[in-house]
Amino acid sequence: MTTATKKRVDGKLKFLGWVGAVAVLFLFSSTTYGQEKIIYDTRGKAHRIPDINYVPPVKTGGIIPKFIQSRQPLQLVNPFANRSYGYGKGMVSWDGRSGKPKGFIAFSLKFW
């Protein structure tokens, strides 16, 4: 193999590693939830108490994670689909002054 071919192969492997890491982040970031304790009072009413040591995960957003996580991804582009498949205004960035949309949000990370 020549050095140019080795560089191309190394570049492709590095790219596939990044794609794999991002895919794992998409698939597992929003599926982890904290533990809750349920305590019943004397009247039998349930009270949920969140775990104090719980640290929320990084939440992903945008079109790409929604497309990967949905069971029927083609419904995201169907203009006649139910609202339960997704809401388009959440996938668009808005200009604060004029109130007009600026563009689509392909990928976003939200930290707590």
Contacts in CASP RR format, 6 or more apart in sequence:
PFRMAT RR
TARGET T0000
AUTHOR 0000-0000-0000
METHOD contacts of the structure
MODEL  1
MTTATKKRVDGKLKFLGWVGAVAVLFLFSSTTYGQEKIIYDTRGKAHRIP
DINYVPPVKTGGIIPKFIQSRQPLQLVNPFANRSYGYGKGMVSWDGRSGK
PKGFIAFSLKFW
1 9 0 8 1.000
23 68 0 8 1.000
25 58 0 8 1.000
25 60 0 8 1.000
26 60 0 8 1.000
26 64 0 8 1.000
26 65 0 8 1.000
26 68 0 8 1.000
26 69 0 8 1.000
27 68 0 8 1.000
27 69 0 8 1.000
29 57 0 8 1.000
29 58 0 8 1.000
29 59 0 8 1.000
29 60 0 8 1.000
30 57 0 8 1.000
30 59 0 8 1.000
30 60 0 8 1.000
30 65 0 8 1.000
30 69 0 8 1.000
32 57 0 8 1.000
34 50 0 8 1.000
34 51 0 8 1.000
34 54 0 8 1.000
34 56 0 8 1.000
35 51 0 8 1.000
35 54 0 8 1.000
36 48 0 8 1.000
36 49 0 8 1.000
36 50 0 8 1.000
36 51 0 8 1.000
37 48 0 8 1.000
37 49 0 8 1.000
37 51 0 8 1.000
38 46 0 8 1.000
38 47 0 8 1.000
38 48 0 8 1.000
38 49 0 8 1.000
39 46 0 8 1.000
39 47 0 8 1.000
39 49 0 8 1.000
40 46 0 8 1.000
40 47 0 8 1.000
41 47 0 8 1.000
55 112 0 8 1.000
56 112 0 8 1.000
58 109 0 8 1.000
58 110 0 8 1.000
58 111 0 8 1.000
59 109 0 8 1.000
59 110 0 8 1.000
59 112 0 8 1.000
60 107 0 8 1.000
60 108 0 8 1.000
60 109 0 8 1.000
60 110 0 8 1.000
61 105 0 8 1.000
61 107 0 8 1.000
61 108 0 8 1.000
61 109 0 8 1.000
61 110 0 8 1.000
62 90 0 8 1.000
62 91 0 8 1.000
62 105 0 8 1.000
62 106 0 8 1.000
62 107 0 8 1.000
62 108 0 8 1.000
63 76 0 8 1.000
63 91 0 8 1.000
63 104 0 8 1.000
63 105 0 8 1.000
63 106 0 8 1.000
63 107 0 8 1.000
64 106 0 8 1.000
64 107 0 8 1.000
65 107 0 8 1.000
66 76 0 8 1.000
66 86 0 8 1.000
66 91 0 8 1.000
67 73 0 8 1.000
67 76 0 8 1.000
70 76 0 8 1.000
70 85 0 8 1.000
72 85 0 8 1.000
75 81 0 8 1.000
75 85 0 8 1.000
76 85 0 8 1.000
76 86 0 8 1.000
78 85 0 8 1.000
90 105 0 8 1.000
91 104 0 8 1.000
91 105 0 8 1.000
92 101 0 8 1.000
92 102 0 8 1.000
92 103 0 8 1.000
92 104 0 8 1.000
92 105 0 8 1.000
93 101 0 8 1.000
93 102 0 8 1.000
93 103 0 8 1.000
93 104 0 8 1.000
93 105 0 8 1.000
94 100 0 8 1.000
94 101 0 8 1.000
94 102 0 8 1.000
95 101 0 8 1.000
95 102 0 8 1.000
END
